[in-house]
Amino acid sequence: MMSFFSPDPSKHDKEPTTMASRILSFCFAALLGVVLLYLAIELLAQIWGWLVLIGVIALGAVAAIWIYRWRSSRW
């Protein structure tokens, strides 16, 4: 089994990739990245209210614990 750090020696026998092929691969990767980022933002836009609510509840719980410990340590 070959890994990334020990490339397959048979690949060196093939022709080198052209500049056009590299540019096309980069454009496809950039397009895929933009589409995935758009989908992630759309998902976040649908659930951001719930995320804020969970954050407020967690912050309230932490504040309540802090106040309880502060008040009980004074006695």
ABEGO torsion letter per residue (X at the ends): XBBAABBBAAAAABBBBBAAAAAAAAAAAAAAAAAAAAAAAAAAAAAAAAAAAAAAAAAAAAAAAAAAAAAAAAX
